[in-house]
Amino acid sequence: MPSDPDATSLTEDRIITGGGWNATYARVVAIAVDDDVAFALIDGNGDGVELEMEYWFKGGSGWSAGQSSGYGSLQGLPTVAWDAGPMVCAVGRAEPGETILVEHKEVVHGCRPNEYGIWTFIQKVRTPDDGGVPRVLGEVEPADEGVVQESIDRLNRMRQGTVRYAASAGPAEDEYNPSVPWNCSLAEEGRPAHVRLSPDYWAELPLWGDWPRDTPLPEDLRRRLAAWQEEFENGYSHTSGWTDAAAREHWLAQADGLADALRELLNGRATLDVDLWPHGTAHDAP
C-alpha cells in the first residue's frame, strides 16, 4: 500500500514505523479504518507464517498504536468477528471477486478481499447501542461490484420495511410484480420452466429460476415465503450453523407446506426443485 503524505491518514509506512516493525521484512496485509479507530494485520517477517493484529487510535498528534496480539498465519487466517470496545470488527479470507456480507445492527455491509485475499469490517462505537458482535452472513459469488451493491441496498431497504417484498408490511419503494417473483426470470414461450425453492443470503424471496407465464404469486404465499427466508437469515450462519436446534426445526417444518403450496400454484406449468441446503437435504418435486 503506498504512503500517503497526509499525516492524518493511516498508511502502511506509518504502521511499520509507528509500531516499531523492521521495515526490511515487515509488510501490512490489511488495514481497516473508521474515523479515528482502526486495526491492522502485520506480517512481521514477510513470510506469512505469523501475523500480528494491532489496534490504532488517532488523537491530536496523529495515529498511535495500541494493543497487539498474535493472529496466526496468512493462509490459515480464520473468519472472526468481535466487539473491541471502541470499535466492532470482523476479518477473514475470501476468493478474488467475492463479496462477504457482514450484518451489524440490522444493516448489511459488503466487504471485498484485498490483494492478499483478506477482507475486513470495522465500525466505530459512538454510543453504547453501537456495540455488539457483527454477524458474518456469508459470501456472494464474484460479480460486478455495482450489481452486488445494488442487491445489498435492496436488502437493507427490505429489512427497514421500505420494500414490499419484506415479510412485514411497509410502504412500497420498489414496484412488486406478482407475475415474476424476485430473482426469477419469466420463462420463454414453449419451453419448460424450472423453479427452485431454496434459501440464500440477501434474498428477498427463496425462489429461483424460470417462472411460468400467467402464474401470479398470491400475496399470502409471498408473505409466507418471505417470512421463511427471514427466519433463515436471522437463524443461520455459514460459519456456525443454526443458532439452536429449535430454530432449525421450526424453519424445516415449514418447507413441505411451502413446497405443496407452490406445487399447487404451478400446477404442472413448471417443475419444482426443493433444496434445503442449511439442513443438508435436497429433492425434486414434480
ABEGO torsion letter per residue (X at the ends): XBBBABAABBBAAAAAAAAGBBAAABBBABBBBBEABBBBBBBAAGAGABBBBBBBBBBAAEBBBBBBBBAEBAAABBBBBBBAGABBBBBBBBBBGBBBBBBBGGBBBBBBBBAAGBBBBBBBBABAAABEBBBBAEBBBBBBAAAAAAAAAAAAAAAAGABAABABBBBBABBBBAABBBGBBBBBBGBBBBBBBBBBBGBABABBEBBBBGBBBBAAAAAAAAAAAAAAAAABBAAAEBABAAAAAAAAAAAAAAAAAAAAAAGGABBBBBBBAAAGBBBBBX
